Amino acid sequence: MKSKIPIFLVLVAALFVRIYLIVRDSVPFAYDMGRDLLWAKDISFYHIPTLIGPAASIWGVYFGPLWYYFLSIPLLISGGHPLSAVFFTASTIILTGALAYFLFFKYIGKQLAFILAIIILFSAALINISTFAFHANLLPLLTLLTIYFSFLAIVKNPLCISLSFLFVSLMFHADPAPAVVFTFFPIIIFIIFKLYKKRPVQTLLSSLVLYLVPFLPQILFELRNDFIQTKSLIAYFSGNNPSLSGQLPVVERFFNRIKVFFEFFTSSFSPENILLSTVLIILIIFGAVKINTSRFKNELKILFNINLTALILSFLIFTFPITVEIKTWYLYGLPIVFAFQITLAIVAIRKFHKLIPIFIIVFLLVNLKPLLFRNSEALKSDPALLSNQIEAIKFIESDSEGIDYTVYVYTPTIYDYSYQYLFWWQGKVKKIRFPQEFAYLPGQPSYVRNKNFYTVDPEETDIVYLIIEENQENEFYTKENWLKNFESYQLAWENNINGAIKIQKREK
C-alpha cells in the first residue's frame, strides 16, 4: 500500500492543478460545446437517443455518438451544470495518467511508470485540454488503450490486437481524422510482429467484429437516411464536395507537417521553451538508436518501437494521403506516444539516471509556470467564457423580473448554441422563467433540436434584450447589419460585462 502513495499524491496534485485553473479562469463555452450539450441533455433529461455525433469537417458526415452519451452522464448527475462536462472530461486525462502507471509498471518498472505518469499528467497540452469539453479530448485515453493492447498482443496473446482495433474504432467517435491514421497502426503491428502465426483466423475475425461494433449506430443511421454520409464521402473524394479546403503541394506540405508536429510537441512538453523541446527530441532520437542497438529488456524495446511506429505512421499519413490543413486537435492523442518515447529514452542513457529528479523538476516548472502564472485578468475579456455568459443571463433575469421579454444574441458564429443551452439550464433545471423567445434573430426556423419540449410558441413583447459578443466579426454577418433588425425599438440602457459582452435593453 505504501508503494502506491507517491502515485496517489501525483494524481491528487494533477487533479488540483486542473480544478484551480478551471475555478480561476472559468472555461470556454463556445459554439461546439453549446451544441454538444444541447444534444447530450436530450439523452439525459428527455431520454431521446441519437445514432450520430457532432458534424465532421466533411459536409454530410458525422462522428459516432459516443461523445454525446459520454456528456449525458455528468449532465444527469449535476442537474445539467455545464461545468460538470468539463470536470468529467478532465477526469479522463487523470484516468489516462493513472492507467499508464498501473498498466505498465510490471513491464517497465515502477520508476519508469512513475515518470511516464508524471509526463502525461503534467504535460501542458494535456492540462490545457482538461479545461474544456471537446470531443477530441477523448483521444489521449483511447490512444493509451490502443497502445496497451497492441503491446499485450506482442508480449502475451495475439488476440489482444482485437481490443486495439476496438479502441481505434472508438476514435471515430472522438474525431475521424486521427481515427483513420490509427486504423493502420494495429494492422502494421499485426504484420511487423508476425501476430498472424498464432490463431490467425480467430485473431482476424475478432478484430474485424470489434472494429465494426462501434459503427453500428452510424450504419443504422445510414439505412434510415438513404446513405447520406456515404454519398457525402463519395462526393468529397470525387471532388464534388468542397469540404476541408487548404490543400498544399507535396513539398510545401512536407515541411508544413514538420513545423506542425514540432510546434505541437513543444506546446505539449515545453511551452515557451524551444531549447527543452529540442533537447527532448534529441533524447528520443538517441534513445531510439541506443535501445535498438544495445541489450535492453525485450519489453522496453517492443514498447518503444510500437510508439515509434505510431509516430512515424501519423506523420506519413498526415503528410501524404491527407493533403488538407491538419487541425491541432487531430494530434491530441500524440502526447501519449511522445510521453512513452521520452520515458523509455531516459532508461537508454544510463548516466542520466541520477539526474532524473532534476529532469522531473525542470519538466514540471516549464509546463506549469505558463499555466499557473498567466494573466488571468486578460482572459476575462473573452466573450466565450462561461462566467461571462452566465453573468449576462443573470443580469437580464434580474432586470426583467415580472415582465414578458425576449432575448436575441449576436455571435459571429451566428448560431447561439451556448446561450440556448444556458437558457434551458436556467429555465428548465433551475426553474427560472423562460423569455418569450431566445434566439439569434426573431422568427427564425428552429435550429435547436426538441426545443418545443420546454418552450411555447413565442409572442411579441415590448421589451427586448440584446446580448452582443464583442468579438471579431463575421464579414458576412456583421453586428451593424444584425442591429438593423431592432431599429423599431428604442435603446433604454446598455451595460458591459468585462469588455466581453454588451447587453442592451430596448423598448417599443
C-alpha positions in Angstrom: 0.0 0.0 0.0 2.8 2.4 0.9 4.3 1.9 -2.6 1.1 3.4 -4.1 1.3 6.7 -2.0 3.6 8.5 -4.5 1.4 7.9 -7.5 -1.7 8.7 -5.4 -0.2 12.1 -4.4 0.8 12.8 -8.1 -2.8 12.1 -9.2 -4.2 14.4 -6.5 -1.8 17.1 -7.5 -2.7 16.8 -11.1 -6.4 17.0 -10.2 -5.8 20.0 -8.0 -4.0 21.9 -10.8 -6.9 21.3 -13.2 -9.5 22.4 -10.6 -7.5 25.5 -9.8 -7.3 26.6 -13.4 -11.0 25.9 -14.1 -12.1 27.9 -11.0 -9.6 30.7 -11.6 -10.1 31.2 -15.3 -13.6 29.8 -15.9 -13.9 27.8 -19.1 -14.6 28.5 -22.7 -18.2 27.8 -23.6 -18.3 28.3 -27.3 -20.3 27.1 -30.3 -19.1 23.5 -30.2 -19.6 22.9 -26.5 -23.1 24.5 -26.5 -24.2 22.4 -29.5 -22.9 19.2 -27.9 -24.6 19.8 -24.5 -27.9 20.5 -26.3 -27.7 17.1 -27.8 -26.5 15.4 -24.6 -29.2 17.0 -22.4 -31.8 15.4 -24.8 -30.3 12.0 -23.8 -30.1 12.8 -20.1 -33.4 14.6 -19.4 -35.7 13.6 -22.3 -34.4 10.1 -22.9 -34.0 10.7 -26.7 -31.2 8.5 -28.1 -29.1 9.5 -31.0 -27.3 7.5 -33.7 -24.8 10.2 -34.7 -22.4 12.6 -33.0 -21.1 16.0 -34.0 -20.9 17.0 -37.6 -17.4 16.3 -39.1 -15.5 18.7 -41.3 -16.7 16.9 -44.4 -20.3 18.2 -45.2 -22.9 15.5 -44.5 -20.6 13.3 -42.4 -20.9 12.8 -38.7 -18.9 11.4 -35.8 -20.2 8.4 -33.9 -22.5 9.2 -30.9 -20.1 8.1 -28.0 -19.3 11.8 -27.2 -22.9 12.7 -26.6 -23.6 9.7 -24.4 -20.4 10.4 -22.5 -21.5 14.0 -21.8 -25.0 12.9 -20.8 -23.6 11.2 -17.7 -22.2 14.3 -15.9 -25.2 16.4 -17.0 -27.6 13.9 -15.4 -25.6 13.7 -12.2 -25.1 17.5 -11.9 -28.6 18.6 -13.0 -27.3 20.0 -16.3 -24.5 22.2 -14.9 -22.2 22.9 -17.9 -19.1 22.8 -15.8 -19.8 19.1 -15.0 -18.9 18.3 -18.6 -15.5 19.9 -18.2 -14.7 18.1 -15.0 -15.8 14.8 -16.4 -13.6 15.3 -19.5 -10.7 16.3 -17.2 -11.2 13.1 -15.3 -10.4 11.1 -18.5 -6.9 12.7 -18.6 -6.4 11.9 -14.9 -7.5 8.3 -15.7 -5.1 8.2 -18.6 -2.2 9.0 -16.3 -3.3 6.5 -13.7 -3.7 3.7 -16.3 -0.3 4.5 -17.7 1.2 3.7 -14.3 -0.9 0.7 -13.3 -1.0 -1.0 -16.7 2.7 -0.7 -17.5 4.7 -0.7 -14.2 5.1 -4.5 -14.3 6.7 -4.3 -17.7 8.9 -1.2 -17.5 9.4 -0.9 -13.7 7.8 1.3 -11.1 10.3 4.2 -11.5 9.8 4.5 -15.3 6.0 4.0 -14.9 6.0 6.8 -12.4 7.9 9.1 -14.7 5.5 8.2 -17.5 2.5 9.1 -15.4 4.1 12.5 -14.4 4.8 13.4 -18.1 1.2 12.6 -19.1 -0.5 14.2 -16.1 1.6 17.4 -16.2 2.0 17.8 -20.0 1.0 21.4 -20.7 -1.2 20.3 -23.7 -3.0 17.6 -21.6 -3.6 20.1 -18.8 -4.9 22.6 -21.3 -7.4 20.2 -22.9 -8.6 19.3 -19.4 -10.1 22.8 -19.0 -12.8 22.5 -21.7 -15.1 19.8 -23.0 -14.4 18.8 -26.6 -14.9 15.6 -28.5 -11.2 15.2 -29.4 -10.2 15.3 -25.7 -11.0 11.6 -25.5 -8.1 10.8 -27.8 -5.4 10.5 -25.2 -7.3 7.8 -23.3 -8.1 5.9 -26.5 -4.6 6.2 -27.7 -3.2 4.8 -24.5 -5.5 1.8 -24.6 -4.7 1.2 -28.3 -1.0 1.1 -27.5 -1.5 -1.1 -24.4 -3.5 -3.8 -26.2 -1.1 -3.8 -29.2 1.7 -4.3 -26.7 -0.1 -7.1 -25.0 -0.7 -8.7 -28.4 3.0 -8.9 -28.9 4.2 -10.0 -25.4 1.2 -12.1 -24.3 -1.6 -13.0 -26.6 -2.1 -12.0 -30.3 -5.9 -11.9 -29.7 -5.4 -8.7 -27.7 -4.9 -6.9 -31.0 -8.6 -7.1 -31.5 -9.1 -4.8 -28.5 -6.6 -2.4 -30.1 -8.9 -2.4 -33.1 -11.9 -1.7 -30.9 -10.3 1.4 -29.3 -9.1 2.6 -32.7 -12.7 2.3 -34.0 -14.0 4.3 -30.9 -11.7 7.1 -32.1 -14.1 7.7 -34.9 -16.5 8.9 -32.2 -13.8 11.4 -31.0 -12.5 12.6 -34.3 -12.4 10.7 -37.7 -9.0 12.2 -38.9 -6.8 10.6 -36.2 -9.0 7.5 -36.3 -8.2 7.0 -40.0 -4.5 7.3 -39.2 -4.6 4.9 -36.2 -6.6 2.3 -38.1 -3.4 1.4 -39.9 -1.5 1.1 -36.6 -2.7 -2.3 -35.4 -2.5 -3.6 -39.0 1.2 -2.6 -39.2 1.8 -4.1 -35.7 0.0 -7.3 -36.8 2.3 -7.6 -39.8 5.6 -6.5 -38.4 5.4 -8.6 -35.3 4.0 -11.6 -37.2 0.9 -12.0 -35.0 -0.7 -14.0 -37.8 1.5 -17.0 -36.8 -0.8 -17.9 -33.9 -4.5 -18.4 -34.4 -4.7 -16.1 -37.4 -8.3 -16.8 -38.3 -9.6 -16.2 -34.8 -7.5 -13.1 -34.4 -8.6 -11.6 -37.7 -12.3 -12.4 -37.1 -12.4 -11.0 -33.6 -10.5 -7.9 -34.8 -13.0 -7.3 -37.6 -16.0 -7.8 -35.4 -14.7 -5.5 -32.6 -13.7 -2.9 -35.2 -17.2 -2.8 -36.7 -19.2 -2.8 -33.4 -18.8 0.9 -32.7 -20.0 1.7 -36.2 -23.4 0.0 -35.7 -25.2 3.3 -34.7 -23.9 5.0 -37.9 -24.8 2.0 -40.1 -28.3 2.1 -38.7 -28.4 5.9 -39.4 -27.3 5.3 -42.9 -30.0 2.8 -43.5 -32.6 5.2 -42.2 -31.4 8.2 -44.1 -30.7 7.0 -47.6 -26.9 6.6 -47.1 -26.4 10.4 -46.7 -22.9 10.0 -45.2 -21.8 7.5 -47.9 -23.0 9.8 -50.6 -21.2 12.8 -49.0 -17.9 10.8 -48.8 -18.2 9.8 -52.4 -18.8 13.4 -53.4 -15.9 14.5 -51.4 -13.4 12.1 -52.9 -14.7 12.7 -56.4 -14.2 16.5 -55.9 -17.9 17.5 -55.7 -17.9 18.3 -52.0 -15.8 21.4 -51.3 -15.1 20.5 -47.6 -11.7 20.6 -46.0 -10.1 23.3 -48.1 -6.4 24.3 -47.8 -4.6 21.7 -49.9 -0.8 22.2 -50.1 1.6 21.0 -52.7 3.6 17.9 -51.6 6.9 19.6 -50.9 5.4 22.5 -49.1 3.1 20.1 -47.2 6.1 18.0 -46.0 7.8 21.0 -44.4 4.5 22.3 -43.1 3.9 19.0 -41.3 7.4 19.0 -39.7 6.6 22.5 -38.4 3.2 21.5 -37.1 4.5 18.4 -35.4 7.4 20.3 -33.8 5.2 23.1 -32.6 2.7 20.6 -31.2 5.5 18.7 -29.4 6.8 22.0 -28.0 3.4 23.2 -26.8 2.8 19.7 -25.2 6.0 19.4 -23.2 8.0 22.6 -23.2 5.7 25.6 -23.9 7.7 28.8 -24.4 11.0 26.8 -24.2 12.2 25.6 -27.6 15.6 24.7 -26.1 14.0 22.0 -23.8 11.8 20.6 -26.7 14.9 20.4 -28.9 16.8 18.5 -26.1 13.8 16.1 -25.6 13.7 15.4 -29.4 17.5 14.7 -29.4 17.0 12.4 -26.4 14.2 10.5 -28.2 16.4 10.0 -31.3 19.4 9.0 -29.2 17.2 6.6 -27.2 15.8 5.0 -30.4 19.3 4.2 -31.5 20.5 3.1 -28.1 17.5 0.9 -27.3 17.7 -0.9 -30.7 21.5 -1.4 -30.7 22.1 -2.4 -27.1 21.0 -5.0 -24.7 17.8 -3.9 -23.0 14.8 -5.7 -21.6 12.7 -7.0 -24.6 9.5 -5.4 -23.3 11.2 -2.0 -23.3 12.3 -2.4 -26.9 8.9 -3.5 -28.0 7.1 -0.7 -26.2 9.5 2.0 -27.6 9.2 0.6 -31.2 5.4 0.4 -31.3 5.2 4.0 -30.1 7.8 4.9 -32.7 5.7 3.1 -35.3 2.6 5.1 -34.2 4.5 8.4 -34.6 6.1 7.6 -38.0 2.7 6.4 -39.3 0.9 9.5 -38.0 3.4 11.8 -39.7 3.4 9.9 -43.0 -0.4 9.7 -43.3 -1.0 13.3 -42.3 1.7 14.3 -44.8 0.9 12.4 -47.9 -2.6 10.9 -48.2 -4.1 13.8 -46.2 -3.4 16.9 -48.3 -5.5 19.4 -46.4 -4.7 21.5 -43.4 -4.5 19.5 -40.2 -6.2 20.8 -37.1 -4.3 20.9 -33.8 -6.9 18.6 -32.2 -6.1 15.8 -34.7 -2.9 15.4 -32.8 -4.4 15.2 -29.2 -3.5 11.5 -28.9 0.2 12.0 -29.8 1.3 13.4 -26.3 0.8 9.8 -25.1 3.1 8.5 -27.8 5.7 11.2 -27.1 5.4 10.5 -23.3 6.3 6.8 -23.9 9.3 7.8 -26.1 10.7 10.4 -23.6 10.3 8.0 -20.7 11.9 5.0 -22.4 14.7 7.1 -23.9 15.7 8.1 -20.3 16.5 4.4 -19.5 18.6 4.2 -22.6 21.0 6.8 -21.2 22.3 5.1 -18.0 24.3 8.1 -16.9 21.2 10.2 -16.9 19.5 8.1 -14.2 21.0 10.2 -11.3 19.6 13.3 -13.0 16.0 12.1 -13.1 14.8 14.2 -10.1 16.3 17.3 -11.8 14.6 16.4 -15.1 11.2 16.0 -13.3 11.6 19.3 -11.5 12.6 21.2 -14.8 9.8 19.4 -16.7 7.2 20.5 -14.1 8.4 24.1 -13.9 8.5 24.5 -17.7 5.0 23.0 -18.1 3.2 24.5 -15.1 4.6 28.0 -15.0 2.9 29.4 -18.2 -0.4 28.0 -16.9 -0.3 28.8 -13.2 1.2 32.3 -13.6 -0.5 33.6 -16.8 -2.5 36.8 -16.6 -6.0 35.5 -15.7 -7.4 39.1 -15.8 -6.7 39.3 -19.6 -8.7 36.2 -20.2 -11.9 37.8 -18.7 -12.4 39.8 -21.8 -13.2 36.6 -23.8 -17.0 36.6 -24.7 -16.8 32.8 -24.9 -16.1 32.4 -21.2 -18.8 30.6 -19.4 -18.7 33.0 -16.5 -19.3 36.0 -18.8 -22.3 34.3 -20.4 -23.9 33.3 -17.2 -23.4 36.8 -15.8 -25.1 38.2 -18.9 -28.1 35.9 -18.5 -28.4 36.5 -14.7 -28.3 40.3 -15.3 -31.2 40.1 -17.7 -33.1 37.8 -15.4 -32.7 40.3 -12.6 -33.7 43.3 -14.6 -36.7 41.6 -16.3 -38.4 40.3 -13.1 -42.2 40.2 -13.5 -42.3 41.2 -17.2 -42.5 39.4 -20.5 -39.4 39.8 -22.6 -37.4 38.3 -25.5 -33.7 37.9 -25.9 -31.6 37.9 -29.1 -27.9 37.1 -29.3 -25.3 38.3 -31.7 -22.3 36.0 -32.0 -20.1 35.8 -35.1 -20.8 32.1 -35.4 -24.5 33.0 -36.0 -26.0 30.1 -34.0 -26.0 30.9 -30.3 -25.9 27.3 -29.1 -24.1 28.2 -25.9 -26.8 30.6 -24.8 -29.5 28.2 -26.0 -28.1 25.7 -23.5 -27.7 28.2 -20.7 -31.3 29.4 -21.1 -32.5 25.8 -21.0 -30.4 25.1 -17.9 -31.6 28.2 -16.1 -35.2 27.8 -17.1 -35.9 24.0 -17.0 -33.5 22.8 -14.3 -33.1 25.9 -12.1 -36.8 26.9 -12.6 -36.1 30.4 -13.7 -38.8 31.8 -16.1 -38.0 31.5 -19.8 -38.0 34.5 -22.1 -40.9 34.6 -24.6 -38.2 33.9 -27.2 -34.5 33.4 -27.2 -32.7 33.1 -30.5 -30.1 34.8 -32.7 -32.9 36.7 -34.6 -36.7 36.9 -34.4 -38.8 34.5 -36.4 -36.0 32.1 -37.4 -36.7 28.4 -38.3 -35.9 26.1 -35.4 -32.2 25.3 -35.1 -32.3 23.6 -31.7 -33.5 20.0 -31.6 -36.5 19.4 -29.4 -36.8 23.0 -28.2 -40.5 22.6 -28.3 -40.3 20.3 -25.3 -39.6 23.2 -23.0 -40.8 26.3 -24.7 -44.1 27.5 -26.2 -44.8 29.5 -29.4 -43.3 32.9 -28.8 -45.3 36.1 -28.6 -44.1 39.5 -29.5 -43.1 41.6 -26.5 -42.4 45.3 -25.9 -39.2 44.6 -24.1 -36.2 43.1 -25.9 -32.7 42.4 -24.5 -29.8 42.1 -26.9 -26.7 40.1 -26.0 -23.8 41.3 -28.2 -20.5 39.5 -28.2 -17.5 41.8 -28.5 -15.6 39.6 -30.8 -14.0 39.6 -34.3 -16.9 39.9 -36.6 -18.0 37.6 -39.4 -17.7 39.6 -42.6 -20.9 38.0 -43.9 -22.8 38.5 -40.6 -21.8 41.9 -39.1 -23.0 43.4 -35.9 -24.1 46.5 -37.7 -26.4 44.6 -40.0 -27.7 42.4 -37.2 -28.7 45.5 -35.1 -30.9 46.8 -38.0 -33.4 44.1 -37.1 -34.2 46.1 -33.9 -34.4 49.6 -35.2 -38.1 49.8 -34.2 -37.1 49.5 -30.6 -35.7 52.4 -28.6 -32.5 51.9 -26.6 -33.3 52.1 -22.8 -29.8 51.3 -21.5 -26.6 49.5 -22.3 -24.3 47.5 -20.0 -20.9 46.0 -20.5 -19.6 42.8 -18.9 -15.8 42.7 -18.6 -15.4 44.2 -22.1 -16.5 40.9 -23.5 -20.3 41.1 -23.8 -22.6 44.1 -24.3 -26.2 44.0 -23.1 -28.8 46.3 -24.4 -32.3 46.8 -23.2 -34.7 48.1 -25.9 -38.3 49.1 -25.6 -41.1 49.9 -28.1 
